[in-house]
């Protein structure tokens, strides 16, 4: 996850005198309070849809965390900054934000944070159309998840399924997605279950089984609507339009497309709308 310049903290010196007045040393509690405030502002901006300012604020939170050697907060805010940048369509910056975690061997980040950062890097690499790098980072994440039994197993399998789909291995993608569905359901992880069902539908359509793709895609949409996740709803509707069109049901394809356009415009997601229209124009 190209990092924006971090907001500098300006120390105001007192008036008069030849030498600047030394700034008082901050206490640990003051620094912790600043960090908490920055994180809260970033989260509020994210929820309000102000992604550009949210990304900047997460960067500031990561900077403050570094000054007090709060390693876990450095990682968490870097990962969140990456998410904000990717939602903005600024994939290179989303990748670069992760370098604080992935490219710094000096900091003792936890295995959990490293795994999260590696998974996020794989997702960003897929958006950057670099499936080779995505596969590398997904494999690194898998090695931290013994026997695919950790809480991120379904996510890892979903990312690997996407890599398989992007490298023309649709049958492998469907198998990986089916495993992801099983793992996600075993943990009652509805969001990841929906992701896996959507991937299952995409893989089936890629194999020419458009009719069989409809059912998992409708299941994914039902879950994402219950979770009120507009970005995932947009992805579901787009895939349903594509699958319906491939199955020869033009009326259903048109209905799903119009619903997807409505969601995309409400999100003010010009990138998502452009990507959806590009997919629908493909033969």
KAURMO-V691269 format. One record per residue. N is the residue number from 1. RES is the residue in three letters. OMEGA is omega in whole degrees, 0 to 359 (none if undefined). Layout:
n & res & omega
N & RES & OMEGA
N & RES & OMEGA
//
This chain:
n & res & omega
1 & UNK & none
2 & UNK & 186
3 & UNK & 174
4 & UNK & 175
5 & UNK & 181
6 & UNK & 181
7 & UNK & 183
8 & UNK & 173
9 & UNK & 184
10 & UNK & 177
11 & UNK & 181
12 & UNK & 179
13 & UNK & 179
14 & UNK & 181
15 & UNK & 174
16 & UNK & 178
17 & UNK & 183
18 & UNK & 183
19 & UNK & 175
20 & UNK & 178
21 & UNK & 180
22 & UNK & 177
23 & UNK & 178
24 & UNK & 178
25 & UNK & 180
26 & UNK & 175
27 & UNK & 179
28 & UNK & 181
29 & UNK & 178
30 & UNK & 179
31 & UNK & 178
32 & UNK & 179
33 & UNK & 178
34 & UNK & 179
35 & UNK & 180
36 & UNK & 179
37 & UNK & 180
38 & UNK & 179
39 & UNK & 180
40 & UNK & 178
41 & UNK & 180
42 & UNK & 181
43 & UNK & 179
44 & UNK & 178
45 & UNK & 179
46 & UNK & 181
47 & UNK & 179
48 & UNK & 180
49 & UNK & 178
50 & UNK & 190
51 & UNK & 181
52 & UNK & 180
53 & UNK & 176
54 & UNK & 179
55 & UNK & 179
56 & UNK & 182
57 & UNK & 175
58 & UNK & 176
59 & UNK & 177
60 & UNK & 179
61 & UNK & 178
62 & UNK & 179
63 & UNK & 179
64 & UNK & 179
65 & UNK & 180
66 & UNK & 182
67 & UNK & 180
68 & UNK & 178
69 & UNK & 173
70 & UNK & 189
71 & UNK & 181
72 & UNK & 180
73 & UNK & 175
74 & UNK & 182
75 & UNK & 184
76 & UNK & 182
77 & UNK & 176
78 & UNK & 179
79 & UNK & 178
80 & UNK & 177
81 & UNK & 178
82 & UNK & 179
83 & UNK & 180
84 & UNK & 179
85 & UNK & 182
86 & UNK & 177
87 & UNK & 176
88 & UNK & 185
89 & UNK & 181
90 & UNK & 190
91 & UNK & 180
92 & UNK & 177
93 & UNK & 176
94 & UNK & 177
95 & UNK & 185
96 & UNK & 179
97 & UNK & 181
98 & UNK & 182
99 & UNK & 178
100 & UNK & 181
101 & UNK & 189
102 & UNK & 186
103 & UNK & 181
104 & UNK & 182
105 & UNK & 184
106 & UNK & 183
107 & UNK & 183
108 & UNK & 178
109 & UNK & 179
110 & UNK & 177
111 & UNK & 181
112 & UNK & 180
113 & UNK & 178
114 & UNK & 178
115 & UNK & 180
116 & UNK & 181
117 & UNK & 179
118 & UNK & 176
119 & UNK & 179
120 & UNK & 178
121 & UNK & 178
122 & UNK & 180
123 & UNK & 179
124 & UNK & 179
125 & UNK & 176
126 & UNK & 178
127 & UNK & 178
128 & UNK & 179
129 & UNK & 177
130 & UNK & 184
131 & UNK & 179
132 & UNK & 177
133 & UNK & 179
134 & UNK & 179
135 & UNK & 180
136 & UNK & 182
137 & UNK & 176
138 & UNK & 178
139 & UNK & 177
140 & UNK & 179
141 & UNK & 181
142 & UNK & 181
143 & UNK & 177
144 & UNK & 183
145 & UNK & 188
146 & UNK & 178
147 & UNK & 182
148 & UNK & 181
149 & UNK & 181
150 & UNK & 183
151 & UNK & 182
152 & UNK & 184
153 & UNK & 182
154 & UNK & 179
155 & UNK & 178
156 & UNK & 180
157 & UNK & 178
158 & UNK & 178
159 & UNK & 178
160 & UNK & 177
161 & UNK & 179
162 & UNK & 177
163 & UNK & 179
164 & UNK & 180
165 & UNK & 181
166 & UNK & 180
167 & UNK & 173
168 & UNK & 176
169 & UNK & 187
170 & UNK & 179
171 & UNK & 176
172 & UNK & 180
173 & UNK & 180
174 & UNK & 179
175 & UNK & 179
176 & UNK & 179
177 & UNK & 178
178 & UNK & 176
179 & UNK & 179
180 & UNK & 177
181 & UNK & 181
182 & UNK & 181
183 & UNK & 181
184 & UNK & 180
185 & UNK & 180
186 & UNK & 179
187 & UNK & 183
188 & UNK & 180
189 & UNK & 187
190 & UNK & 181
191 & UNK & 181
192 & UNK & 174
193 & UNK & 179
194 & UNK & 178
195 & UNK & 182
196 & UNK & 178
197 & UNK & 177
198 & UNK & 179
199 & UNK & 178
200 & UNK & 178
201 & UNK & 179
202 & UNK & 181
203 & UNK & 179
204 & UNK & 178
205 & UNK & 180
206 & UNK & 178
207 & UNK & 180
208 & UNK & 180
209 & UNK & 186
210 & UNK & 181
211 & UNK & 180
212 & UNK & 180
213 & UNK & 187
214 & UNK & 186
215 & UNK & 179
216 & UNK & 179
217 & UNK & 177
218 & UNK & 176
219 & UNK & 178
220 & UNK & 180
221 & UNK & 180
222 & UNK & 179
223 & UNK & 184
224 & UNK & 175
225 & UNK & 176
226 & UNK & 180
227 & UNK & 180
228 & UNK & 180
229 & UNK & 187
230 & UNK & 180
231 & UNK & 178
232 & UNK & 176
233 & UNK & 178
234 & UNK & 179
235 & UNK & 180
236 & UNK & 181
237 & UNK & 178
238 & UNK & 180
239 & UNK & 178
240 & UNK & 177
241 & UNK & 180
242 & UNK & 182
243 & UNK & 180
244 & UNK & 178
245 & UNK & 180
246 & UNK & 179
247 & UNK & 177
248 & UNK & 180
249 & UNK & 185
250 & UNK & 181
251 & UNK & 179
252 & UNK & 180
253 & UNK & 180
254 & UNK & 181
255 & UNK & 180
256 & UNK & 179
257 & UNK & 181
258 & UNK & 177
259 & UNK & 180
260 & UNK & 178
261 & UNK & 180
262 & UNK & 179
263 & UNK & 182
264 & UNK & 180
265 & UNK & 177
266 & UNK & 177
267 & UNK & 188
268 & UNK & 184
269 & UNK & 182
270 & UNK & 178
271 & UNK & 180
272 & UNK & 179
273 & UNK & 180
274 & UNK & 179
275 & UNK & 180
276 & UNK & 181
277 & UNK & 178
278 & UNK & 178
279 & UNK & 183
280 & UNK & 179
281 & UNK & 181
282 & UNK & 180
283 & UNK & none
//
